[in-house]
Amino acid sequence: MPVILEERDALSVICLDGVIDISDAEELKRLLLQALKLKDGVRVSLQGAADLDITAMQLLWAAERETVKLGAPFTLAGVVPKEISAAISSAGFDNFPTNQKIVSKSVR
């Protein structure tokens, strides 16, 4: 499954794996909303992602904005693949935090 929620201790991480496109949008949105309800912030791992379509990027961008609005952190776990970072930047999401390096220990 390309979109999963891993829960370890008090930490929840949404892991994206492979190609994430419109067919995964409903599940990604559901998990992002679930993570927002926890009020501990949203943590996303893009390490295993091969490609994100514009729908996935929009959902991540909206989750980041909403998380910040709630005063909680939005973080990326691990290193964002260069291809993913470039695609997000090319799509116009210049302020999305893809330039983060290691934010947490590997979730895989």
C-alpha positions as CSV (number, residue, x, y, z in Angstrom):
1,M,0.0,0.0,0.0
2,P,1.6,3.3,-1.0
3,V,0.1,5.4,1.9
4,I,0.3,4.1,5.5
5,L,0.2,5.4,9.0
6,E,2.8,4.0,11.3
7,E,2.3,4.6,15.0
8,R,5.3,4.1,17.3
9,D,5.0,5.1,20.9
10,A,3.5,8.6,20.8
11,L,4.8,9.3,17.3
12,S,2.6,8.9,14.2
13,V,4.3,9.0,10.8
14,I,2.5,9.0,7.4
15,C,4.7,7.0,5.0
16,L,4.4,7.5,1.3
17,D,5.9,4.8,-0.9
18,G,6.2,4.5,-4.6
19,V,4.0,6.6,-6.9
20,I,1.4,8.6,-5.1
21,D,-1.3,9.8,-7.4
22,I,-5.1,10.6,-7.5
23,S,-5.9,7.0,-6.8
24,D,-4.3,7.4,-3.4
25,A,-5.7,10.8,-2.6
26,E,-8.7,9.7,-0.5
27,E,-6.5,7.5,1.8
28,L,-3.8,10.2,2.1
29,K,-6.4,12.8,3.0
30,R,-8.0,10.5,5.6
31,L,-4.6,9.8,7.2
32,L,-3.6,13.5,7.2
33,L,-6.9,14.4,8.9
34,Q,-6.4,11.6,11.4
35,A,-2.9,12.9,12.2
36,L,-4.3,16.5,12.5
37,K,-6.8,15.3,15.1
38,L,-4.0,14.0,17.3
39,K,-2.8,17.6,17.7
40,D,0.8,16.4,18.1
41,G,1.5,17.7,14.6
42,V,1.9,15.9,11.3
43,R,5.0,13.9,10.4
44,V,5.4,12.6,6.8
45,S,8.1,10.3,5.4
46,L,8.7,10.8,1.7
47,Q,11.8,8.6,1.7
48,G,10.1,5.8,-0.2
49,A,8.2,8.0,-2.6
50,A,9.1,7.7,-6.3
51,D,6.7,10.3,-7.6
52,L,3.9,12.6,-6.3
53,D,1.2,13.9,-8.6
54,I,-0.2,17.4,-8.1
55,T,-3.1,16.0,-6.0
56,A,-0.7,14.5,-3.4
57,M,1.3,17.7,-3.4
58,Q,-1.8,19.8,-2.8
59,L,-2.9,17.6,0.1
60,L,0.5,17.8,1.8
61,W,0.6,21.6,1.3
62,A,-2.9,22.0,2.7
63,A,-2.0,19.7,5.7
64,E,1.2,21.8,6.3
65,R,-0.8,25.0,6.3
66,E,-3.5,23.6,8.6
67,T,-1.0,22.1,11.0
68,V,0.8,25.4,11.3
69,K,-2.5,27.3,11.8
70,L,-3.2,24.9,14.7
71,G,0.2,25.7,16.2
72,A,1.5,22.2,15.8
73,P,4.6,21.1,13.9
74,F,4.6,19.7,10.3
75,T,7.8,17.8,9.8
76,L,9.3,15.5,7.2
77,A,10.9,12.3,8.5
78,G,14.2,11.5,6.9
79,V,15.6,12.8,3.7
80,V,13.3,13.9,0.8
81,P,14.4,12.4,-2.5
82,K,15.8,15.0,-4.9
83,E,13.3,14.1,-7.5
84,I,10.4,14.7,-5.1
85,S,11.9,18.0,-3.9
86,A,12.4,19.1,-7.5
87,A,8.8,18.1,-8.5
88,I,7.3,20.0,-5.5
89,S,9.3,23.1,-6.3
90,S,8.5,22.8,-10.1
91,A,4.8,22.7,-9.1
92,G,5.1,26.0,-7.4
93,F,5.2,24.9,-3.8
94,D,8.4,26.8,-3.1
95,N,7.7,27.3,0.6
96,F,7.0,23.6,1.3
97,P,9.7,22.3,3.8
98,T,11.3,19.8,1.4
99,N,14.8,21.1,2.1
100,Q,14.8,19.6,5.6
101,K,17.4,16.9,6.2
102,I,17.0,14.3,9.0
103,V,14.1,15.4,11.2
104,S,13.8,12.1,13.0
105,K,15.2,8.7,13.1
106,S,14.3,6.5,10.1
107,V,10.8,5.2,10.3
108,R,11.5,2.3,8.0
